[in-house]
Amino acid sequence: MTVAPVDYLLTRRSSKFVQAPGPDESQLAQILQAAMSAPDHGRLQPWRFALIRGQGIARLADLAISGIKAAGLPLAPEKEANTRRWLDRVPLLIAIACKLDHANTKIPEQERMLAVGAAVMNMLNAAHMLGYGAFWSTGLGSYVDEVTEALGFDALDYRFMGYLAIGTPVQAPGPAQRPDFHQFVTEWTGA
Ligand SMILES: Cc1cc2nc3c(=O)[nH]c(=O)nc-3n(C[C@H](O)[C@H](O)[C@H](O)COP(=O)(O)O)c2cc1C
């Protein structure tokens, strides 16, 4: 049975727990290229991505955990162990940042962030269409400057927007429970 692309969109679900295999180079290129189709006011191209794979993921785990502790944020030993166990299996993380481009004052900051959000949504859908699971997380020290600066995104020039984990779902997700859209929609006629 073929599923129309629009129906396929409705089957996307996030999968936090993913393992190898992750996307190969050509699939990864498709996922990243999908981000380039996001709407982008002023063609600012504010999206920035850092690929984290292999040993880099273990290093990121150390960086995030030490950064969270150094910032005095709570991190229970159980949560730390769970984070390491989670990342141990993840084959690919993509760190996401929004370039602020202070010189351009015409387009508000929130529109750059929205463009990056739209880019990430395209990546989530591309990963799904390629048969992978993906999960957007703002854990792992996303709001700790020491962590995001070590990833190359200083707080002055960027807004760090988290990570995408992409790979093969450890467990096939069941169908998502989604709300009926009617409760979120009104019709405005101006009359
Ligand atoms: C910007 C952003 C950050 C998120 N950060 C987290 C996070 O740190 N931890 C978490 O459990 N879910 C986080 N989520 C939610 C998950 O990515 C996911 O959307 C949620 O588990 C629901 O799954 P669904 O996408 O299948 O509806 C975040 C979502 C967004 C949009």
The ligand as an SDF file (V2000), in Angstrom:
LIG
                    3D

 31 33  0  0  0  0  0  0  0  0999 V2000
   12.6620   22.7680   20.7710 C   0  0  0  0  0  0  0  0  0  0  0  0
   12.2740   21.4430   21.3700 C   0  0  0  0  0  0  0  0  0  0  0  0
   13.0260   20.9260   22.4210 C   0  0  0  0  0  0  0  0  0  0  0  0
   12.6740   19.7130   23.0130 C   0  0  0  0  0  0  0  0  0  0  0  0
   13.4380   19.2330   24.0510 N   0  0  0  0  0  0  0  0  0  0  0  0
   13.0740   18.0980   24.6680 C   0  0  0  0  0  0  0  0  0  0  0  0
   13.8390   17.5890   25.7460 C   0  0  0  0  0  0  0  0  0  0  0  0
   14.8760   18.1440   26.1220 O   0  0  0  0  0  0  0  0  0  0  0  0
   13.4040   16.4610   26.3580 N   0  0  0  0  0  0  0  0  0  0  0  0
   12.2470   15.8240   25.9600 C   0  0  0  0  0  0  0  0  0  0  0  0
   11.8950   14.8060   26.5600 O   0  0  0  0  0  0  0  0  0  0  0  0
   11.5320   16.2560   24.9070 N   0  0  0  0  0  0  0  0  0  0  0  0
   11.9130   17.3670   24.2530 C   0  0  0  0  0  0  0  0  0  0  0  0
   11.1860   17.8250   23.1880 N   0  0  0  0  0  0  0  0  0  0  0  0
   10.0130   17.0610   22.7430 C   0  0  0  0  0  0  0  0  0  0  0  0
   10.3890   15.8860   21.8620 C   0  0  0  0  0  0  0  0  0  0  0  0
   11.3280   16.2700   20.8600 O   0  0  0  0  0  0  0  0  0  0  0  0
    9.1430   15.3010   21.1600 C   0  0  0  0  0  0  0  0  0  0  0  0
    8.5500   16.2630   20.3360 O   0  0  0  0  0  0  0  0  0  0  0  0
    8.1400   14.8080   22.1670 C   0  0  0  0  0  0  0  0  0  0  0  0
    8.6980   13.7180   22.8430 O   0  0  0  0  0  0  0  0  0  0  0  0
    6.8110   14.3870   21.5290 C   0  0  0  0  0  0  0  0  0  0  0  0
    7.0210   13.4520   20.5170 O   0  0  0  0  0  0  0  0  0  0  0  0
    6.3690   13.6490   19.0950 P   0  0  0  0  0  0  0  0  0  0  0  0
    7.3060   14.5590   18.3260 O   0  0  0  0  0  0  0  0  0  0  0  0
    6.2540   12.2710   18.5190 O   0  0  0  0  0  0  0  0  0  0  0  0
    5.0190   14.2690   19.3090 O   0  0  0  0  0  0  0  0  0  0  0  0
   11.5400   19.0060   22.5430 C   0  0  0  0  0  0  0  0  0  0  0  0
   10.8020   19.5150   21.4570 C   0  0  0  0  0  0  0  0  0  0  0  0
   11.1590   20.7110   20.8860 C   0  0  0  0  0  0  0  0  0  0  0  0
   10.3510   21.2480   19.7420 C   0  0  0  0  0  0  0  0  0  0  0  0
  1  2  1  0
  2  3  1  0
  2 30  2  0
  3  4  2  0
  4  5  1  0
  4 28  1  0
  5  6  2  0
  6  7  1  0
  6 13  1  0
  7  8  2  0
  7  9  1  0
  9 10  1  0
 10 11  2  0
 10 12  1  0
 12 13  2  0
 13 14  1  0
 14 15  1  0
 14 28  1  0
 15 16  1  0
 16 17  1  0
 16 18  1  0
 18 19  1  0
 18 20  1  0
 20 21  1  0
 20 22  1  0
 22 23  1  0
 23 24  1  0
 24 25  2  0
 24 26  1  0
 24 27  1  0
 28 29  2  0
 29 30  1  0
 30 31  1  0
M  END
$$$$
